[in-house]
Amino acid sequence: TVLERLLENISFEATDRSGSTLVIDADYVDEHLDALVKDEDLSRYIL
């Protein structure tokens, strides 16, 4: 899903970021989902 794609790096690096804060804002979303948004077939990311 879209949310899984957005959070996959965060989940993978979670143990390294223990105690830190991560802000997910529009810039973060644009940076991490840019390729996904350009894909015209978004149906595979929708449950």
C-alpha distance matrix in Angstrom:
0.0 3.8 5.5 5.2 6.4 8.8 10.1 10.5 14.0 15.0 14.4 16.3 19.1 19.4 22.8 24.2 23.4 25.1 26.9 25.4 23.5 20.6 20.2 16.9 18.4 18.0 19.4 17.0 13.9 15.9 16.8 13.5 11.5 14.6 14.1 10.6 12.4 15.4 13.7 14.9 12.8 9.4 9.4 7.6 4.2 5.6 6.8
3.8 0.0 3.8 5.4 5.2 6.3 8.8 10.1 12.9 13.8 14.2 16.2 18.4 18.9 22.5 23.4 22.2 24.2 25.6 23.8 21.6 18.3 17.4 13.9 15.0 14.3 15.7 13.5 10.3 12.2 13.5 10.5 8.2 11.5 11.7 8.4 9.7 13.0 12.2 13.7 12.5 9.0 10.3 9.4 5.6 7.2 9.5
5.5 3.8 0.0 3.8 5.4 5.0 6.2 8.4 11.4 11.3 11.5 14.2 16.2 16.0 19.6 20.8 19.4 21.0 22.3 20.6 18.4 15.4 14.9 11.7 13.4 13.7 15.3 12.7 10.0 12.9 13.9 10.8 9.8 13.4 14.2 11.4 12.7 16.2 15.7 17.5 16.3 12.8 13.8 12.6 8.9 9.8 10.9
5.2 5.4 3.8 0.0 3.8 5.4 5.2 5.7 9.3 9.9 9.3 11.4 14.0 14.2 17.6 19.1 18.3 19.9 21.8 20.5 18.9 16.1 16.4 13.6 15.9 16.4 17.3 14.2 12.0 14.7 14.8 11.3 10.7 14.4 14.4 11.9 14.2 17.2 16.3 18.4 16.8 13.6 14.4 12.2 9.0 10.8 11.4
6.4 5.2 5.4 3.8 0.0 3.8 5.6 5.4 8.1 9.8 10.2 11.5 13.9 15.0 18.4 19.1 18.4 20.7 22.7 20.8 19.3 16.1 16.1 13.1 15.0 14.9 15.2 12.2 10.0 12.1 11.8 8.1 7.5 11.0 10.8 8.8 11.4 14.1 13.5 16.1 15.0 12.3 13.8 11.7 8.8 11.5 13.2
8.8 6.3 5.0 5.4 3.8 0.0 3.8 5.9 7.5 8.1 9.7 11.6 13.0 13.7 17.4 17.8 16.4 18.8 20.3 18.1 16.1 12.7 12.4 9.4 11.3 11.6 12.0 8.9 6.9 9.7 9.6 6.3 6.6 10.4 11.5 9.9 11.6 14.8 15.0 17.6 17.2 14.2 16.2 14.7 11.3 13.4 15.2
10.1 8.8 6.2 5.2 5.6 3.8 0.0 3.8 5.7 5.1 6.1 8.6 10.1 10.2 13.9 14.8 13.5 15.5 17.3 15.5 14.0 11.1 11.8 9.6 12.5 13.9 14.2 10.6 9.8 12.9 12.3 9.1 10.3 13.9 14.8 13.4 15.4 18.4 18.5 21.1 20.3 17.3 18.7 16.8 13.5 15.4 16.4
10.5 10.1 8.4 5.7 5.4 5.9 3.8 0.0 3.8 5.4 5.2 6.2 8.7 9.9 13.1 14.0 13.8 16.0 18.4 17.0 16.2 13.6 14.9 12.9 15.8 16.8 16.6 13.0 12.3 14.8 13.5 9.9 11.2 14.6 14.7 13.5 16.3 18.8 18.3 21.2 20.2 17.6 18.9 16.3 13.6 16.1 17.0
14.0 12.9 11.4 9.3 8.1 7.5 5.7 3.8 0.0 3.8 5.4 5.0 6.1 8.3 11.4 11.3 11.2 14.0 16.5 14.8 14.4 11.8 13.6 12.3 15.2 16.5 15.5 11.8 12.2 14.4 12.3 9.3 11.8 14.7 15.0 14.8 17.5 19.7 19.8 23.1 22.5 20.1 21.9 19.5 16.8 19.5 20.6
15.0 13.8 11.3 9.9 9.8 8.1 5.1 5.4 3.8 0.0 3.8 5.5 5.3 5.7 9.4 9.7 8.6 11.0 13.2 11.6 11.1 8.8 11.0 10.4 13.8 15.9 15.3 11.5 12.3 15.2 13.5 10.9 13.5 16.6 17.6 17.1 19.3 21.9 22.3 25.3 24.7 21.9 23.6 21.4 18.3 20.4 21.3
14.4 14.2 11.5 9.3 10.2 9.7 6.1 5.2 5.4 3.8 0.0 3.8 5.5 5.1 8.4 10.0 9.8 11.3 14.0 13.4 13.3 11.7 14.1 13.4 16.9 18.9 18.8 15.0 15.2 18.2 16.7 13.7 15.7 19.0 19.5 18.5 21.0 23.7 23.5 26.3 25.2 22.4 23.4 20.9 18.1 20.0 20.2
16.3 16.2 14.2 11.4 11.5 11.6 8.6 6.2 5.0 5.5 3.8 0.0 3.8 5.7 7.8 8.8 9.9 12.0 15.2 14.6 15.2 13.7 16.4 15.8 19.2 21.0 20.2 16.4 16.9 19.4 17.3 14.3 16.6 19.6 19.6 19.1 22.0 24.2 23.9 27.0 26.0 23.6 24.8 21.9 19.5 22.0 22.3
19.1 18.4 16.2 14.0 13.9 13.0 10.1 8.7 6.1 5.3 5.5 3.8 0.0 3.8 5.7 5.4 6.5 9.1 12.3 11.4 12.6 11.5 14.7 14.9 18.3 20.5 19.4 15.7 17.0 19.5 17.1 14.7 17.6 20.4 20.9 20.9 23.5 25.7 25.9 29.2 28.5 26.0 27.6 25.0 22.3 24.7 25.3
19.4 18.9 16.0 14.2 15.0 13.7 10.2 9.9 8.3 5.7 5.1 5.7 3.8 0.0 3.8 5.4 5.2 6.4 9.6 9.5 10.7 10.4 13.7 14.4 18.1 20.8 20.2 16.5 17.8 20.7 18.9 16.5 19.2 22.3 23.2 22.7 25.0 27.6 27.8 30.8 30.0 27.2 28.4 26.0 23.1 25.0 25.1
22.8 22.5 19.6 17.6 18.4 17.4 13.9 13.1 11.4 9.4 8.4 7.8 5.7 3.8 0.0 3.8 5.5 5.5 9.2 10.3 12.5 13.1 16.7 17.9 21.5 24.3 23.5 19.9 21.4 24.3 22.2 19.9 22.8 25.7 26.4 26.1 28.6 31.0 31.1 34.2 33.3 30.6 31.8 29.1 26.4 28.4 28.3
24.2 23.4 20.8 19.1 19.1 17.8 14.8 14.0 11.3 9.7 10.0 8.8 5.4 5.4 3.8 0.0 3.8 5.7 9.1 9.2 11.8 12.3 16.0 17.4 20.8 23.5 22.2 18.8 20.9 23.3 20.8 19.1 22.3 24.9 25.8 26.0 28.3 30.6 31.1 34.3 33.8 31.3 32.9 30.3 27.6 29.8 30.2
23.4 22.2 19.4 18.3 18.4 16.4 13.5 13.8 11.2 8.6 9.8 9.9 6.5 5.2 5.5 3.8 0.0 3.8 6.2 5.5 8.0 8.8 12.6 14.5 17.8 20.8 19.8 16.5 18.7 21.4 19.3 17.9 21.1 23.7 25.1 25.2 27.2 29.6 30.4 33.6 33.3 30.5 32.2 30.0 26.9 28.9 29.4
25.1 24.2 21.0 19.9 20.7 18.8 15.5 16.0 14.0 11.0 11.3 12.0 9.1 6.4 5.5 5.7 3.8 0.0 3.8 5.6 8.6 10.5 14.2 16.4 19.9 23.1 22.5 19.3 21.4 24.4 22.6 21.0 24.0 26.9 28.3 28.1 29.9 32.6 33.3 36.2 35.7 32.8 34.1 31.9 28.8 30.4 30.5
26.9 25.6 22.3 21.8 22.7 20.3 17.3 18.4 16.5 13.2 14.0 15.2 12.3 9.6 9.2 9.1 6.2 3.8 0.0 3.8 6.8 9.9 13.3 16.1 19.3 22.8 22.4 19.6 21.9 24.9 23.4 22.3 25.3 28.1 29.9 29.7 31.1 34.0 34.9 37.8 37.5 34.4 35.8 33.9 30.6 31.9 32.1
25.4 23.8 20.6 20.5 20.8 18.1 15.5 17.0 14.8 11.6 13.4 14.6 11.4 9.5 10.3 9.2 5.5 5.6 3.8 0.0 3.8 6.7 10.1 13.1 16.1 19.5 18.9 16.3 18.8 21.7 20.2 19.4 22.5 25.0 27.1 27.1 28.4 31.1 32.4 35.3 35.3 32.2 34.0 32.3 29.0 30.4 31.0
23.5 21.6 18.4 18.9 19.3 16.1 14.0 16.2 14.4 11.1 13.3 15.2 12.6 10.7 12.5 11.8 8.0 8.6 6.8 3.8 0.0 3.8 6.6 9.8 12.7 16.3 16.1 13.7 16.1 19.1 18.1 17.6 20.4 22.9 25.3 25.1 26.0 28.9 30.3 33.0 33.1 30.0 31.9 30.5 27.0 28.2 29.0
20.6 18.3 15.4 16.1 16.1 12.7 11.1 13.6 11.8 8.8 11.7 13.7 11.5 10.4 13.1 12.3 8.8 10.5 9.9 6.7 3.8 0.0 3.8 6.4 9.5 12.9 12.6 10.0 12.4 15.3 14.4 13.9 16.6 19.1 21.6 21.4 22.2 25.2 26.6 29.3 29.6 26.5 28.6 27.3 23.8 25.1 26.2
20.2 17.4 14.9 16.4 16.1 12.4 11.8 14.9 13.6 11.0 14.1 16.4 14.7 13.7 16.7 16.0 12.6 14.2 13.3 10.1 6.6 3.8 0.0 3.8 6.1 9.7 10.0 8.1 10.4 13.2 13.1 13.1 15.4 17.7 20.6 20.4 20.6 23.6 25.3 27.8 28.3 25.2 27.5 26.7 23.1 24.1 25.5
16.9 13.9 11.7 13.6 13.1 9.4 9.6 12.9 12.3 10.4 13.4 15.8 14.9 14.4 17.9 17.4 14.5 16.4 16.1 13.1 9.8 6.4 3.8 0.0 3.8 7.0 7.9 5.6 6.9 10.2 10.6 10.3 12.1 14.5 17.4 16.9 16.9 20.1 21.8 24.1 24.7 21.5 23.8 23.2 19.5 20.6 22.3
18.4 15.0 13.4 15.9 15.0 11.3 12.5 15.8 15.2 13.8 16.9 19.2 18.3 18.1 21.5 20.8 17.8 19.9 19.3 16.1 12.7 9.5 6.1 3.8 0.0 3.8 5.5 5.3 6.3 8.7 10.0 10.9 12.1 13.8 17.2 16.8 16.1 19.1 21.3 23.4 24.4 21.4 24.0 23.9 20.4 21.3 23.3
18.0 14.3 13.7 16.4 14.9 11.6 13.9 16.8 16.5 15.9 18.9 21.0 20.5 20.8 24.3 23.5 20.8 23.1 22.8 19.5 16.3 12.9 9.7 7.0 3.8 0.0 3.8 5.5 5.1 6.1 8.5 10.0 10.4 11.3 14.9 14.7 13.3 16.1 18.7 20.5 22.0 19.3 22.2 22.5 19.2 20.2 22.7
19.4 15.7 15.3 17.3 15.2 12.0 14.2 16.6 15.5 15.3 18.8 20.2 19.4 20.2 23.5 22.2 19.8 22.5 22.4 18.9 16.1 12.6 10.0 7.9 5.5 3.8 0.0 3.8 5.4 5.1 6.1 8.6 10.0 10.2 13.9 14.6 13.7 15.9 18.7 21.1 22.8 20.4 23.6 23.6 20.5 22.0 24.7
17.0 13.5 12.7 14.2 12.2 8.9 10.6 13.0 11.8 11.5 15.0 16.4 15.7 16.5 19.9 18.8 16.5 19.3 19.6 16.3 13.7 10.0 8.1 5.6 5.3 5.5 3.8 0.0 3.8 5.5 5.1 6.2 8.4 9.9 13.1 13.5 13.5 16.0 18.2 20.9 22.0 19.5 22.4 21.9 18.6 20.4 22.8
13.9 10.3 10.0 12.0 10.0 6.9 9.8 12.3 12.2 12.3 15.2 16.9 17.0 17.8 21.4 20.9 18.7 21.4 21.9 18.8 16.1 12.4 10.4 6.9 6.3 5.1 5.4 3.8 0.0 3.8 5.4 5.3 5.7 7.8 10.9 10.6 10.3 13.3 15.2 17.6 18.6 15.9 18.8 18.5 15.3 16.9 19.5
15.9 12.2 12.9 14.7 12.1 9.7 12.9 14.8 14.4 15.2 18.2 19.4 19.5 20.7 24.3 23.3 21.4 24.4 24.9 21.7 19.1 15.3 13.2 10.2 8.7 6.1 5.1 5.5 3.8 0.0 3.8 5.6 5.4 5.3 9.1 9.7 8.7 10.9 13.6 16.1 17.8 15.7 19.1 19.1 16.3 18.2 21.2
16.8 13.5 13.9 14.8 11.8 9.6 12.3 13.5 12.3 13.5 16.7 17.3 17.1 18.9 22.2 20.8 19.3 22.6 23.4 20.2 18.1 14.4 13.1 10.6 10.0 8.5 6.1 5.1 5.4 3.8 0.0 3.8 5.9 5.7 8.7 10.3 10.5 12.2 14.6 17.7 19.2 17.4 20.7 20.1 17.5 19.9 22.8
13.5 10.5 10.8 11.3 8.1 6.3 9.1 9.9 9.3 10.9 13.7 14.3 14.7 16.5 19.9 19.1 17.9 21.0 22.3 19.4 17.6 13.9 13.1 10.3 10.9 10.0 8.6 6.2 5.3 5.6 3.8 0.0 3.8 5.9 7.8 8.4 9.8 11.9 13.4 16.6 17.4 15.3 18.3 17.3 14.5 17.2 19.8
11.5 8.2 9.8 10.7 7.5 6.6 10.3 11.2 11.8 13.5 15.7 16.6 17.6 19.2 22.8 22.3 21.1 24.0 25.3 22.5 20.4 16.6 15.4 12.1 12.1 10.4 10.0 8.4 5.7 5.4 5.9 3.8 0.0 3.8 5.6 5.1 6.1 8.7 10.1 13.0 13.9 11.7 14.9 14.3 11.7 14.2 17.3
14.6 11.5 13.4 14.4 11.0 10.4 13.9 14.6 14.7 16.6 19.0 19.6 20.4 22.3 25.7 24.9 23.7 26.9 28.1 25.0 22.9 19.1 17.7 14.5 13.8 11.3 10.2 9.9 7.8 5.3 5.7 5.9 3.8 0.0 3.8 5.5 5.3 6.5 9.0 12.0 13.8 12.5 16.2 16.0 14.0 16.5 19.9
14.1 11.7 14.2 14.4 10.8 11.5 14.8 14.7 15.0 17.6 19.5 19.6 20.9 23.2 26.4 25.8 25.1 28.3 29.9 27.1 25.3 21.6 20.6 17.4 17.2 14.9 13.9 13.1 10.9 9.1 8.7 7.8 5.6 3.8 0.0 3.8 5.5 5.2 6.6 10.2 11.7 11.1 14.6 14.0 12.8 15.8 19.2
10.6 8.4 11.4 11.9 8.8 9.9 13.4 13.5 14.8 17.1 18.5 19.1 20.9 22.7 26.1 26.0 25.2 28.1 29.7 27.1 25.1 21.4 20.4 16.9 16.8 14.7 14.6 13.5 10.6 9.7 10.3 8.4 5.1 5.5 3.8 0.0 3.8 5.4 5.2 8.4 9.1 7.7 11.1 10.6 9.1 12.1 15.5
12.4 9.7 12.7 14.2 11.4 11.6 15.4 16.3 17.5 19.3 21.0 22.0 23.5 25.0 28.6 28.3 27.2 29.9 31.1 28.4 26.0 22.2 20.6 16.9 16.1 13.3 13.7 13.5 10.3 8.7 10.5 9.8 6.1 5.3 5.5 3.8 0.0 3.8 5.4 7.5 9.3 7.8 11.6 12.3 10.6 12.7 16.4
15.4 13.0 16.2 17.2 14.1 14.8 18.4 18.8 19.7 21.9 23.7 24.2 25.7 27.6 31.0 30.6 29.6 32.6 34.0 31.1 28.9 25.2 23.6 20.1 19.1 16.1 15.9 16.0 13.3 10.9 12.2 11.9 8.7 6.5 5.2 5.4 3.8 0.0 3.8 6.1 9.0 9.1 12.9 13.6 12.9 15.2 19.0
13.7 12.2 15.7 16.3 13.5 15.0 18.5 18.3 19.8 22.3 23.5 23.9 25.9 27.8 31.1 31.1 30.4 33.3 34.9 32.4 30.3 26.6 25.3 21.8 21.3 18.7 18.7 18.2 15.2 13.6 14.6 13.4 10.1 9.0 6.6 5.2 5.4 3.8 0.0 3.8 5.6 6.5 9.9 10.4 10.6 13.1 16.7
14.9 13.7 17.5 18.4 16.1 17.6 21.1 21.2 23.1 25.3 26.3 27.0 29.2 30.8 34.2 34.3 33.6 36.2 37.8 35.3 33.0 29.3 27.8 24.1 23.4 20.5 21.1 20.9 17.6 16.1 17.7 16.6 13.0 12.0 10.2 8.4 7.5 6.1 3.8 0.0 3.8 5.9 8.8 10.5 11.2 12.8 16.4
12.8 12.5 16.3 16.8 15.0 17.2 20.3 20.2 22.5 24.7 25.2 26.0 28.5 30.0 33.3 33.8 33.3 35.7 37.5 35.3 33.1 29.6 28.3 24.7 24.4 22.0 22.8 22.0 18.6 17.8 19.2 17.4 13.9 13.8 11.7 9.1 9.3 9.0 5.6 3.8 0.0 3.8 5.5 7.1 8.7 10.2 13.5
9.4 9.0 12.8 13.6 12.3 14.2 17.3 17.6 20.1 21.9 22.4 23.6 26.0 27.2 30.6 31.3 30.5 32.8 34.4 32.2 30.0 26.5 25.2 21.5 21.4 19.3 20.4 19.5 15.9 15.7 17.4 15.3 11.7 12.5 11.1 7.7 7.8 9.1 6.5 5.9 3.8 0.0 3.8 5.5 5.6 7.0 10.6
9.4 10.3 13.8 14.4 13.8 16.2 18.7 18.9 21.9 23.6 23.4 24.8 27.6 28.4 31.8 32.9 32.2 34.1 35.8 34.0 31.9 28.6 27.5 23.8 24.0 22.2 23.6 22.4 18.8 19.1 20.7 18.3 14.9 16.2 14.6 11.1 11.6 12.9 9.9 8.8 5.5 3.8 0.0 3.8 5.4 5.3 8.2
7.6 9.4 12.6 12.2 11.7 14.7 16.8 16.3 19.5 21.4 20.9 21.9 25.0 26.0 29.1 30.3 30.0 31.9 33.9 32.3 30.5 27.3 26.7 23.2 23.9 22.5 23.6 21.9 18.5 19.1 20.1 17.3 14.3 16.0 14.0 10.6 12.3 13.6 10.4 10.5 7.1 5.5 3.8 0.0 3.8 5.7 7.8
4.2 5.6 8.9 9.0 8.8 11.3 13.5 13.6 16.8 18.3 18.1 19.5 22.3 23.1 26.4 27.6 26.9 28.8 30.6 29.0 27.0 23.8 23.1 19.5 20.4 19.2 20.5 18.6 15.3 16.3 17.5 14.5 11.7 14.0 12.8 9.1 10.6 12.9 10.6 11.2 8.7 5.6 5.4 3.8 0.0 3.8 6.6
5.6 7.2 9.8 10.8 11.5 13.4 15.4 16.1 19.5 20.4 20.0 22.0 24.7 25.0 28.4 29.8 28.9 30.4 31.9 30.4 28.2 25.1 24.1 20.6 21.3 20.2 22.0 20.4 16.9 18.2 19.9 17.2 14.2 16.5 15.8 12.1 12.7 15.2 13.1 12.8 10.2 7.0 5.3 5.7 3.8 0.0 3.8
6.8 9.5 10.9 11.4 13.2 15.2 16.4 17.0 20.6 21.3 20.2 22.3 25.3 25.1 28.3 30.2 29.4 30.5 32.1 31.0 29.0 26.2 25.5 22.3 23.3 22.7 24.7 22.8 19.5 21.2 22.8 19.8 17.3 19.9 19.2 15.5 16.4 19.0 16.7 16.4 13.5 10.6 8.2 7.8 6.6 3.8 0.0
